[in-house]
């Protein structure tokens, strides 16, 4: 939930998860101003959906939403004015199946059982792949194990990033249920006490 201005961790309460109807959640990383621009686009799209038609069958699902976002990102890249964001779309597709895909500032898209952006692409993905090595394992994963995996990733990222904070948001999307977003979650049992046992830390003699 941190937003930095250069080396300064300027804001500590930036909400990067956006609920879009009952079918999808959008996670936005990268530049905050571009994130706000995308948020306005999604708000406009949501209003058009809500007031343009009351038919649930025509509502955008997660797959449709990802296609829309990827086209926006590619158009801005083609205009040599890219949006400096990495975006994840998670939710339910038209077949009531789980959907997870990404789009970056070049309009490149990718789908996999587990995805992460930024530092998470390097540090969190190995943890996630231990829980979900393939699509078969993803189908058997429980909600509790999925949340546990994400919390473990957030703890590792907090310790590995010197400018991170221990607050985060987490969203759960289930078929036939309303999207559940919990904000201002805090890491549990986090402590730097282990650092005293590391050689070279502080005034420790070896």
C-alpha atoms as a printed R data frame, in Angstrom:
    type eleno elety resid chain resno       x       y       z
1   ATOM     1    CA   UNK     A     1   0.000   0.000   0.000
2   ATOM     2    CA   UNK     A     2   3.060   2.247  -0.255
3   ATOM     3    CA   UNK     A     3   3.434   4.928  -2.926
4   ATOM     4    CA   UNK     A     4   6.942   6.334  -3.282
5   ATOM     5    CA   UNK     A     5   8.196   9.627  -4.687
6   ATOM     6    CA   UNK     A     6  11.686   8.679  -5.801
7   ATOM     7    CA   UNK     A     7  13.383   7.305  -2.682
8   ATOM     8    CA   UNK     A     8  10.731   8.793  -0.402
9   ATOM     9    CA   UNK     A     9   7.966   6.463   0.801
10  ATOM    10    CA   UNK     A    10   5.433   9.279   0.475
11  ATOM    11    CA   UNK     A    11   2.063   7.590   1.000
12  ATOM    12    CA   UNK     A    12   1.227   4.512   3.056
13  ATOM    13    CA   UNK     A    13  -2.496   4.074   2.385
14  ATOM    14    CA   UNK     A    14  -2.789   3.673  -1.390
15  ATOM    15    CA   UNK     A    15  -5.514   1.185  -2.324
16  ATOM    16    CA   UNK     A    16  -4.350  -0.836  -5.322
17  ATOM    17    CA   UNK     A    17  -7.235  -3.303  -5.573
18  ATOM    18    CA   UNK     A    18 -10.381  -2.307  -7.453
19  ATOM    19    CA   UNK     A    19 -13.593  -4.303  -7.397
20  ATOM    20    CA   UNK     A    20 -15.390  -4.412 -10.752
21  ATOM    21    CA   UNK     A    21 -18.975  -5.728 -10.387
22  ATOM    22    CA   UNK     A    22 -19.313  -9.184  -8.794
23  ATOM    23    CA   UNK     A    23 -17.100 -10.974 -11.285
24  ATOM    24    CA   UNK     A    24 -13.656  -9.402 -11.134
25  ATOM    25    CA   UNK     A    25 -10.968  -7.615  -9.161
26  ATOM    26    CA   UNK     A    26  -8.262  -5.457 -10.726
27  ATOM    27    CA   UNK     A    27  -4.852  -5.113  -9.076
28  ATOM    28    CA   UNK     A    28  -2.798  -2.098 -10.154
29  ATOM    29    CA   UNK     A    29   0.928  -1.685  -9.636
30  ATOM    30    CA   UNK     A    30   3.250   1.039 -10.834
31  ATOM    31    CA   UNK     A    31   2.712   4.773 -11.336
32  ATOM    32    CA   UNK     A    32  -0.005   6.215  -9.094
33  ATOM    33    CA   UNK     A    33  -1.233   8.915 -11.489
34  ATOM    34    CA   UNK     A    34  -1.609   6.390 -14.313
35  ATOM    35    CA   UNK     A    35  -3.344   4.080 -11.847
36  ATOM    36    CA   UNK     A    36  -5.836   6.855 -11.094
37  ATOM    37    CA   UNK     A    37  -6.425   7.339 -14.834
38  ATOM    38    CA   UNK     A    38  -7.183   3.627 -15.268
39  ATOM    39    CA   UNK     A    39  -9.437   3.774 -12.208
40  ATOM    40    CA   UNK     A    40 -11.472   6.567 -13.837
41  ATOM    41    CA   UNK     A    41 -11.777   4.499 -17.025
42  ATOM    42    CA   UNK     A    42 -13.034   1.540 -15.015
43  ATOM    43    CA   UNK     A    43 -15.508   3.730 -13.123
44  ATOM    44    CA   UNK     A    44 -16.890   5.046 -16.428
45  ATOM    45    CA   UNK     A    45 -17.121   1.524 -17.795
46  ATOM    46    CA   UNK     A    46 -18.872   0.348 -14.636
47  ATOM    47    CA   UNK     A    47 -21.430   3.165 -14.878
48  ATOM    48    CA   UNK     A    48 -22.134   2.279 -18.517
49  ATOM    49    CA   UNK     A    49 -22.639  -1.338 -17.464
50  ATOM    50    CA   UNK     A    50 -24.926  -0.509 -14.563
51  ATOM    51    CA   UNK     A    51 -27.152   1.989 -16.348
52  ATOM    52    CA   UNK     A    52 -26.918   0.764 -19.928
53  ATOM    53    CA   UNK     A    53 -28.408  -2.664 -19.287
54  ATOM    54    CA   UNK     A    54 -29.909  -4.526 -16.373
55  ATOM    55    CA   UNK     A    55 -29.309  -7.922 -17.976
56  ATOM    56    CA   UNK     A    56 -26.754  -9.895 -15.938
57  ATOM    57    CA   UNK     A    57 -25.920 -11.986 -19.010
58  ATOM    58    CA   UNK     A    58 -24.372  -8.937 -20.727
59  ATOM    59    CA   UNK     A    59 -22.290  -7.856 -17.720
60  ATOM    60    CA   UNK     A    60 -18.540  -7.875 -18.248
61  ATOM    61    CA   UNK     A    61 -16.801 -10.841 -16.675
62  ATOM    62    CA   UNK     A    62 -13.126 -10.998 -15.710
63  ATOM    63    CA   UNK     A    63 -12.009 -12.202 -19.131
64  ATOM    64    CA   UNK     A    64 -13.888  -9.416 -20.936
65  ATOM    65    CA   UNK     A    65 -12.469  -6.846 -18.535
66  ATOM    66    CA   UNK     A    66  -8.918  -8.070 -19.084
67  ATOM    67    CA   UNK     A    67  -9.386  -7.813 -22.858
68  ATOM    68    CA   UNK     A    68 -10.590  -4.217 -22.468
69  ATOM    69    CA   UNK     A    69  -7.644  -3.260 -20.245
70  ATOM    70    CA   UNK     A    70  -5.093  -4.920 -22.531
71  ATOM    71    CA   UNK     A    71  -6.476  -2.966 -25.513
72  ATOM    72    CA   UNK     A    72  -6.217   0.294 -23.560
73  ATOM    73    CA   UNK     A    73  -2.605  -0.465 -22.605
74  ATOM    74    CA   UNK     A    74  -1.652  -1.415 -26.172
75  ATOM    75    CA   UNK     A    75  -3.313   1.709 -27.615
76  ATOM    76    CA   UNK     A    76  -1.401   3.987 -25.247
77  ATOM    77    CA   UNK     A    77   1.842   2.157 -26.032
78  ATOM    78    CA   UNK     A    78   1.187   2.530 -29.777
79  ATOM    79    CA   UNK     A    79   0.709   6.283 -29.224
80  ATOM    80    CA   UNK     A    80   4.157   6.388 -27.530
81  ATOM    81    CA   UNK     A    81   2.435   7.490 -24.323
82  ATOM    82    CA   UNK     A    82   2.262   4.290 -22.264
83  ATOM    83    CA   UNK     A    83   0.579   3.880 -18.922
84  ATOM    84    CA   UNK     A    84   3.361   2.846 -16.541
85  ATOM    85    CA   UNK     A    85   1.456   0.124 -14.761
86  ATOM    86    CA   UNK     A    86   1.439  -3.625 -14.333
87  ATOM    87    CA   UNK     A    87  -2.115  -4.907 -14.015
88  ATOM    88    CA   UNK     A    88  -3.601  -8.178 -12.801
89  ATOM    89    CA   UNK     A    89  -7.220  -9.149 -13.409
90  ATOM    90    CA   UNK     A    90  -8.677 -11.952 -11.308
91  ATOM    91    CA   UNK     A    91 -12.215 -13.252 -11.224
92  ATOM    92    CA   UNK     A    92 -14.738 -15.475 -12.955
93  ATOM    93    CA   UNK     A    93 -15.071 -15.954 -16.722
94  ATOM    94    CA   UNK     A    94 -18.190 -16.607 -18.791
95  ATOM    95    CA   UNK     A    95 -18.060 -20.330 -17.950
96  ATOM    96    CA   UNK     A    96 -17.981 -19.683 -14.180
97  ATOM    97    CA   UNK     A    97 -14.333 -20.762 -14.108
98  ATOM    98    CA   UNK     A    98 -11.491 -18.957 -12.290
99  ATOM    99    CA   UNK     A    99  -9.615 -16.449 -14.442
100 ATOM   100    CA   UNK     A   100  -6.259 -14.771 -13.823
101 ATOM   101    CA   UNK     A   101  -4.267 -12.726 -16.343
102 ATOM   102    CA   UNK     A   102  -1.901  -9.773 -16.542
103 ATOM   103    CA   UNK     A   103  -1.274  -6.792 -18.824
104 ATOM   104    CA   UNK     A   104   1.754  -4.511 -18.790
105 ATOM   105    CA   UNK     A   105   2.668  -1.076 -20.176
106 ATOM   106    CA   UNK     A   106   3.388  -2.597 -23.600
107 ATOM   107    CA   UNK     A   107  -0.012  -4.239 -23.810
108 ATOM   108    CA   UNK     A   108   1.573  -7.679 -23.393
109 ATOM   109    CA   UNK     A   109  -0.815 -10.179 -21.836
110 ATOM   110    CA   UNK     A   110  -0.161 -13.392 -19.970
111 ATOM   111    CA   UNK     A   111  -2.289 -15.916 -18.119
112 ATOM   112    CA   UNK     A   112  -1.169 -18.528 -15.573
113 ATOM   113    CA   UNK     A   113  -2.367 -20.265 -12.376
114 ATOM   114    CA   UNK     A   114  -0.236 -17.794 -10.363
115 ATOM   115    CA   UNK     A   115   0.922 -14.291 -11.291
116 ATOM   116    CA   UNK     A   116   2.771 -11.470  -9.568
117 ATOM   117    CA   UNK     A   117   4.229  -8.088 -10.533
118 ATOM   118    CA   UNK     A   118   7.228  -6.009  -9.473
119 ATOM   119    CA   UNK     A   119   9.371  -7.628  -6.768
120 ATOM   120    CA   UNK     A   120   6.681 -10.277  -6.479
121 ATOM   121    CA   UNK     A   121   7.535 -11.611  -9.943
122 ATOM   122    CA   UNK     A   122  10.976 -12.537  -8.577
123 ATOM   123    CA   UNK     A   123  10.346 -13.329  -4.914
124 ATOM   124    CA   UNK     A   124   6.683 -14.328  -4.575
125 ATOM   125    CA   UNK     A   125   6.283 -16.499  -7.654
126 ATOM   126    CA   UNK     A   126   8.564 -19.302  -6.375
127 ATOM   127    CA   UNK     A   127   6.450 -19.479  -3.212
128 ATOM   128    CA   UNK     A   128   3.191 -19.457  -5.155
129 ATOM   129    CA   UNK     A   129   4.453 -22.155  -7.514
130 ATOM   130    CA   UNK     A   130   5.260 -24.341  -4.524
131 ATOM   131    CA   UNK     A   131   1.566 -24.200  -3.593
132 ATOM   132    CA   UNK     A   132   0.317 -24.267  -7.200
133 ATOM   133    CA   UNK     A   133   2.779 -26.017  -9.536
134 ATOM   134    CA   UNK     A   134   0.205 -26.464 -12.312
135 ATOM   135    CA   UNK     A   135  -3.440 -25.947 -13.264
136 ATOM   136    CA   UNK     A   136  -4.460 -29.279 -11.745
137 ATOM   137    CA   UNK     A   137  -3.097 -28.169  -8.371
138 ATOM   138    CA   UNK     A   138  -4.826 -24.797  -8.788
139 ATOM   139    CA   UNK     A   139  -8.199 -26.529  -9.170
140 ATOM   140    CA   UNK     A   140  -7.628 -28.464  -5.933
141 ATOM   141    CA   UNK     A   141  -6.371 -25.473  -3.915
142 ATOM   142    CA   UNK     A   142  -8.650 -24.419  -1.055
143 ATOM   143    CA   UNK     A   143  -9.502 -20.835  -0.208
144 ATOM   144    CA   UNK     A   144  -7.649 -21.127   3.105
145 ATOM   145    CA   UNK     A   145  -4.452 -22.389   1.454
146 ATOM   146    CA   UNK     A   146  -4.638 -19.679  -1.193
147 ATOM   147    CA   UNK     A   147  -4.911 -16.935   1.429
148 ATOM   148    CA   UNK     A   148  -2.095 -18.561   3.419
149 ATOM   149    CA   UNK     A   149   0.150 -18.532   0.340
150 ATOM   150    CA   UNK     A   150  -0.511 -14.849  -0.329
151 ATOM   151    CA   UNK     A   151   0.194 -13.913   3.289
152 ATOM   152    CA   UNK     A   152   3.467 -15.835   3.181
153 ATOM   153    CA   UNK     A   153   4.442 -13.948   0.030
154 ATOM   154    CA   UNK     A   154   3.649 -10.585   1.612
155 ATOM   155    CA   UNK     A   155   5.839 -11.425   4.597
156 ATOM   156    CA   UNK     A   156   8.810 -12.329   2.382
157 ATOM   157    CA   UNK     A   157   8.340  -9.184   0.295
158 ATOM   158    CA   UNK     A   158   8.187  -7.021   3.423
159 ATOM   159    CA   UNK     A   159  11.524  -8.350   4.668
160 ATOM   160    CA   UNK     A   160  13.221  -8.151   1.279
161 ATOM   161    CA   UNK     A   161  12.144  -4.635   0.265
162 ATOM   162    CA   UNK     A   162  13.764  -1.948   2.437
163 ATOM   163    CA   UNK     A   163  11.040   0.630   1.622
164 ATOM   164    CA   UNK     A   164   7.981  -1.572   2.049
165 ATOM   165    CA   UNK     A   165   5.440  -1.407   4.864
166 ATOM   166    CA   UNK     A   166   3.571  -4.206   6.603
167 ATOM   167    CA   UNK     A   167   0.075  -3.163   5.440
168 ATOM   168    CA   UNK     A   168  -1.604  -4.700   2.420
169 ATOM   169    CA   UNK     A   169  -4.985  -5.464   0.829
170 ATOM   170    CA   UNK     A   170  -6.280  -8.900  -0.105
171 ATOM   171    CA   UNK     A   171  -9.241  -9.898  -2.269
172 ATOM   172    CA   UNK     A   172 -11.069 -13.211  -2.600
173 ATOM   173    CA   UNK     A   173 -13.264 -13.960  -5.630
174 ATOM   174    CA   UNK     A   174 -15.586 -16.955  -5.552
175 ATOM   175    CA   UNK     A   175 -18.232 -18.098  -8.011
176 ATOM   176    CA   UNK     A   176 -21.781 -17.069  -7.039
177 ATOM   177    CA   UNK     A   177 -20.456 -14.917  -4.193
178 ATOM   178    CA   UNK     A   178 -19.757 -11.221  -3.858
179 ATOM   179    CA   UNK     A   179 -16.132 -10.150  -4.180
180 ATOM   180    CA   UNK     A   180 -14.561  -9.859  -0.728
181 ATOM   181    CA   UNK     A   181 -11.829  -7.206  -0.342
182 ATOM   182    CA   UNK     A   182 -10.093  -6.704   2.981
183 ATOM   183    CA   UNK     A   183  -8.062  -3.521   3.243
184 ATOM   184    CA   UNK     A   184  -5.493  -2.427   5.806
185 ATOM   185    CA   UNK     A   185  -4.479  -6.004   6.568
186 ATOM   186    CA   UNK     A   186  -1.323  -6.235   8.667
187 ATOM   187    CA   UNK     A   187   1.415  -8.849   8.680
188 ATOM   188    CA   UNK     A   188   1.193 -11.210  11.619
189 ATOM   189    CA   UNK     A   189   4.118 -12.129  13.864
190 ATOM   190    CA   UNK     A   190   6.584 -10.048  11.885
191 ATOM   191    CA   UNK     A   191   9.771  -9.193  13.721
192 ATOM   192    CA   UNK     A   192  13.335  -8.220  12.928
193 ATOM   193    CA   UNK     A   193  14.654 -10.111  15.974
194 ATOM   194    CA   UNK     A   194  16.182 -12.778  13.735
195 ATOM   195    CA   UNK     A   195  18.648 -10.182  12.371
196 ATOM   196    CA   UNK     A   196  20.748 -10.387  15.545
197 ATOM   197    CA   UNK     A   197  21.781 -13.903  14.595
198 ATOM   198    CA   UNK     A   198  23.076 -12.903  11.149
199 ATOM   199    CA   UNK     A   199  26.854 -12.546  10.841
200 ATOM   200    CA   UNK     A   200  27.889  -9.004  10.018
201 ATOM   201    CA   UNK     A   201  24.787  -7.413  11.552
202 ATOM   202    CA   UNK     A   202  25.469  -4.475  13.865
203 ATOM   203    CA   UNK     A   203  28.497  -4.696  16.175
204 ATOM   204    CA   UNK     A   204  28.464  -8.469  16.372
205 ATOM   205    CA   UNK     A   205  31.871 -10.106  16.606
206 ATOM   206    CA   UNK     A   206  32.596 -13.246  14.621
